[in-house]
């Protein structure tokens, strides 16, 4: 069983299926294959990583890469075939898809990969720079249509996920009877027990104790912090409330 980190970028166009949805579909397909070989399959959560927005960088709406970690008995060739087949089938005609696959057990310079990811949030990077680093680190990086410009974001997304301090988890979470129709309180312990979330953090980085109470309101969304999937919360009177849409925009 190996751990793989997989990231895609630039698969969509206005009015088409989003890159995050395609990443979730790929994760599901890979998990289906894994389920044929073992009884237990860990859920893959996709993280969205915001990259630099600049006139010199073509993007659809937000310029973000989508990344997920996979624990699997599948070998590299099978994993890549499933990824590429789905990218070719689902990517928008006008898109420039890129795919990065990292064997997390391999020897690679994690600091160099993280540095590339962080730089891609602030500066314009090139395909040549991405391929050069991928070759140096032994990461499989490939393009699957258009200009292939998405390889930059795909590689950067790996680095940002590995930093453990970047990204918003795609989608929203259902907790117990909470369905957005009415606000409801949960303890931290309840939240961690009934969801894939691993930690509850204040917007200042404080780890909340199990007995702290959280008022859930609106959509319940998570971020990737301290190498964990975290519910971000803000002060609300004497208690806490899940972070607002405005707060989450920074992620």
C-alpha positions as a printed NumPy array, in Angstrom:
array([[  0.   ,   0.   ,   0.   ],
       [  1.407,   3.374,  -1.039],
       [  0.398,   6.967,  -0.485],
       [  0.064,   9.105,  -3.589],
       [ -0.569,  12.82 ,  -3.933],
       [ -2.438,  13.776,  -7.103],
       [ -3.179,  17.273,  -8.379],
       [ -4.904,  18.629, -11.477],
       [ -5.346,  22.143, -12.84 ],
       [ -6.937,  24.027, -15.724],
       [ -9.55 ,  21.478, -16.821],
       [-12.581,  23.741, -17.069],
       [-14.1  ,  26.638, -18.973],
       [-16.992,  29.011, -18.288],
       [-20.177,  26.974, -18.   ],
       [-18.467,  23.564, -17.829],
       [-17.776,  21.071, -15.068],
       [-15.322,  22.524, -12.527],
       [-11.827,  21.218, -11.875],
       [-12.787,  20.353,  -8.305],
       [-15.639,  18.157,  -9.477],
       [-13.358,  16.391, -11.941],
       [-10.796,  15.817,  -9.172],
       [-13.505,  14.283,  -6.968],
       [-14.57 ,  12.018,  -9.828],
       [-10.991,  10.841, -10.383],
       [-10.584,  10.162,  -6.665],
       [-13.833,   8.171,  -6.711],
       [-12.745,   6.109,  -9.724],
       [ -9.415,   5.313,  -8.06 ],
       [-11.181,   4.348,  -4.851],
       [-13.548,   2.079,  -6.755],
       [-10.546,   0.203,  -8.118],
       [ -9.058,   0.017,  -4.63 ],
       [-12.356,  -1.269,  -3.212],
       [-12.113,  -4.248,  -5.56 ],
       [ -8.908,  -5.29 ,  -3.77 ],
       [ -9.536,  -4.482,  -0.127],
       [-12.388,  -4.02 ,   2.321],
       [-11.365,  -0.597,   3.639],
       [-11.053,   2.528,   1.506],
       [-10.223,   5.846,   3.178],
       [-12.187,   8.825,   1.888],
       [-10.24 ,  11.249,  -0.322],
       [-10.958,  14.896,   0.412],
       [-10.045,  17.329,  -2.355],
       [ -8.333,  20.589,  -1.402],
       [ -8.481,  23.771,  -3.458],
       [ -5.26 ,  25.797,  -3.64 ],
       [ -5.405,  29.409,  -4.786],
       [ -2.664,  30.474,  -7.207],
       [ -1.513,  33.851,  -8.487],
       [ -4.081,  35.91 , -10.381],
       [ -2.286,  37.958, -13.021],
       [ -3.006,  39.162, -16.604],
       [ -0.164,  36.963, -17.895],
       [ -1.791,  33.826, -16.459],
       [ -4.78 ,  32.361, -18.343],
       [ -7.452,  30.971, -16.024],
       [-11.219,  30.448, -15.99 ],
       [-12.358,  32.242, -12.853],
       [-10.125,  31.82 ,  -9.798],
       [ -6.877,  30.097, -10.903],
       [ -6.895,  27.306,  -8.346],
       [ -5.482,  23.767,  -8.394],
       [ -7.218,  20.719,  -6.909],
       [ -5.323,  18.09 ,  -4.938],
       [ -6.056,  14.856,  -3.065],
       [ -4.128,  12.109,  -1.303],
       [ -4.738,   8.47 ,  -2.168],
       [ -3.719,   5.393,  -0.187],
       [ -3.794,   2.502,  -2.625],
       [ -2.452,  -0.875,  -3.741],
       [ -2.761,   0.301,  -7.359],
       [  0.516,   0.743,  -9.168],
       [  1.593,   3.964, -10.845],
       [  0.646,   2.871, -14.367],
       [ -2.935,   2.037, -13.344],
       [ -3.318,   5.276, -11.373],
       [ -2.091,   7.417, -14.233],
       [ -4.222,   5.63 , -16.815],
       [ -7.383,   6.244, -14.779],
       [ -6.457,   9.899, -14.233],
       [ -5.595,  10.597, -17.862],
       [ -8.606,   8.764, -19.292],
       [-10.967,  10.805, -17.141],
       [ -9.183,  14.08 , -17.855],
       [ -9.417,  13.493, -21.598],
       [-13.079,  12.584, -21.277],
       [-14.224,  15.377, -18.941],
       [-11.964,  18.392, -19.474],
       [-13.418,  21.321, -21.384],
       [-12.391,  21.648, -25.031],
       [-10.812,  25.057, -24.41 ],
       [ -8.921,  24.007, -21.281],
       [ -5.207,  23.315, -20.793],
       [ -5.159,  20.377, -18.34 ],
       [ -2.159,  19.45 , -16.254],
       [ -1.66 ,  16.411, -14.021],
       [  0.944,  15.831, -11.301],
       [  1.396,  12.505,  -9.475],
       [  3.754,  12.115,  -6.532],
       [  4.763,   8.842,  -4.893],
       [  5.003,  10.074,  -1.313],
       [  7.392,   7.263,  -0.369],
       [  9.954,   8.389,  -2.956],
       [ 12.995,  10.497,  -2.194],
       [ 12.278,  14.089,  -3.164],
       [ 13.129,  17.554,  -1.887],
       [  9.912,  18.517,  -0.138],
       [ 11.205,  22.003,   0.682],
       [ 11.844,  22.73 ,  -3.02 ],
       [  8.356,  21.554,  -3.932],
       [  6.729,  23.637,  -1.189],
       [  8.797,  26.662,  -2.25 ],
       [  7.536,  26.288,  -5.838],
       [  3.945,  26.126,  -4.613],
       [  4.286,  29.206,  -2.458],
       [  6.011,  31.118,  -5.25 ],
       [  3.141,  30.225,  -7.605],
       [  0.793,  32.109,  -5.267],
       [  2.756,  35.338,  -5.745],
       [  4.631,  35.218,  -9.059],
       [  4.225,  34.083, -12.666],
       [  5.834,  30.657, -13.178],
       [  6.518,  28.941, -16.513],
       [  5.954,  25.447, -17.863],
       [  9.704,  25.108, -18.314],
       [ 10.277,  25.829, -14.628],
       [  7.603,  23.307, -13.657],
       [  8.985,  20.527, -15.843],
       [ 12.544,  21.21 , -14.726],
       [ 11.605,  20.897, -11.056],
       [  9.389,  17.855, -11.63 ],
       [ 12.239,  16.071, -13.416],
       [ 14.663,  16.993, -10.656],
       [ 12.306,  15.691,  -7.955],
       [ 11.125,  12.584,  -9.798],
       [  7.49 ,  13.716,  -9.975],
       [  5.349,  12.609, -12.905],
       [  4.067,  15.785, -14.578],
       [  2.046,  15.682, -17.782],
       [ -0.233,  17.823, -19.951],
       [ -3.404,  16.604, -21.613],
       [ -4.726,  19.188, -24.029],
       [ -4.501,  22.783, -25.168],
       [ -1.312,  24.553, -24.167],
       [ -0.797,  22.245, -21.192],
       [ -0.361,  25.321, -19.024],
       [ -2.116,  23.487, -16.197],
       [  1.088,  21.604, -15.363],
       [  2.257,  24.689, -13.469],
       [ -0.718,  24.715, -11.134],
       [ -0.721,  20.929, -10.805],
       [  2.861,  20.917,  -9.543],
       [  2.272,  23.97 ,  -7.35 ],
       [ -0.792,  22.321,  -5.825],
       [  1.321,  19.378,  -4.662],
       [  3.677,  21.742,  -2.87 ],
       [  0.891,  23.73 ,  -1.247],
       [ -0.863,  20.597,   0.007],
       [  2.442,  19.29 ,   1.387],
       [  3.   ,  22.559,   3.239],
       [  0.08 ,  21.536,   5.423],
       [ -1.052,  25.135,   5.771],
       [ -2.893,  25.909,   2.558],
       [ -6.193,  25.186,   0.911],
       [ -9.921,  24.96 ,   1.357],
       [-11.635,  21.587,   1.316],
       [-14.019,  21.214,  -1.621],
       [-17.695,  20.874,  -0.798],
       [-19.544,  21.132,   2.482],
       [-20.074,  18.794,   5.393],
       [-23.25 ,  17.258,   6.788],
       [-23.154,  16.821,  10.548],
       [-25.877,  14.826,  12.3  ],
       [-29.276,  16.485,  11.931],
       [-27.839,  19.787,  10.721],
       [-29.226,  20.679,   7.284],
       [-28.831,  24.5  ,   7.118],
       [-32.533,  25.054,   7.788],
       [-31.856,  26.061,  11.404],
       [-28.738,  26.865,  13.409],
       [-27.637,  24.124,  15.806],
       [-24.889,  23.665,  18.404],
       [-22.378,  20.82 ,  18.463],
       [-19.416,  20.144,  20.709],
       [-16.014,  19.808,  19.084],
       [-16.072,  16.123,  20.039],
       [-19.405,  15.652,  18.22 ],
       [-18.085,  17.332,  15.095],
       [-14.946,  15.189,  14.971],
       [-16.96 ,  12.029,  15.609],
       [-19.557,  12.617,  12.889],
       [-17.372,  13.948,  10.065],
       [-14.01 ,  13.37 ,   8.35 ],
       [-12.712,  16.548,  10.032],
       [ -9.677,  16.122,  12.265],
       [ -9.447,  19.357,  14.235],
       [-11.384,  22.536,  15.049],
       [ -9.336,  25.74 ,  14.869],
       [-10.095,  29.353,  15.697],
       [ -9.375,  31.915,  13.008],
       [ -6.28 ,  32.865,  15.049],
       [ -4.955,  29.279,  15.013],
       [ -6.063,  28.115,  18.469],
       [ -6.924,  24.405,  18.771],
       [-10.32 ,  24.054,  20.459],
       [-10.892,  21.496,  23.223],
       [-13.398,  18.66 ,  22.792],
       [-15.956,  20.263,  25.107],
       [-16.066,  23.648,  23.351],
       [-19.439,  24.354,  21.731],
       [-19.786,  25.43 ,  18.1  ],
       [-22.875,  27.06 ,  16.606],
       [-23.238,  25.823,  13.037],
       [-24.901,  28.201,  10.612],
       [-25.123,  28.203,   6.827],
       [-22.722,  25.995,   4.858],
       [-20.189,  24.043,   6.902],
       [-16.878,  24.175,   5.045],
       [-13.351,  23.218,   6.056],
       [ -9.757,  24.276,   5.425],
       [ -6.429,  22.416,   5.418],
       [ -4.305,  23.572,   8.344],
       [ -1.617,  21.981,  10.535],
       [ -1.603,  19.059,   8.06 ],
       [ -5.218,  18.289,   8.991],
       [ -8.733,  18.876,   7.706],
       [ -9.973,  21.614,   9.996],
       [-13.225,  23.366,  10.772],
       [-12.394,  27.051,  11.072],
       [-14.419,  28.961,  13.673],
       [-14.747,  32.523,  14.966],
       [-15.784,  33.925,  18.334],
       [-19.552,  34.254,  18.832],
       [-20.468,  35.712,  22.212],
       [-19.139,  33.293,  24.802],
       [-18.865,  30.497,  22.243],
       [-17.909,  29.884,  18.622],
       [-19.482,  29.848,  15.162],
       [-18.222,  28.27 ,  11.941],
       [-16.276,  30.741,   9.818],
       [-18.239,  33.009,   7.495],
       [-18.09 ,  32.903,   3.717],
       [-16.109,  36.145,   3.821],
       [-13.518,  34.663,   6.173],
       [-13.166,  31.559,   4.022],
       [-12.493,  33.641,   0.897],
       [ -8.912,  34.037,   2.114],
       [ -8.467,  30.307,   1.639]])
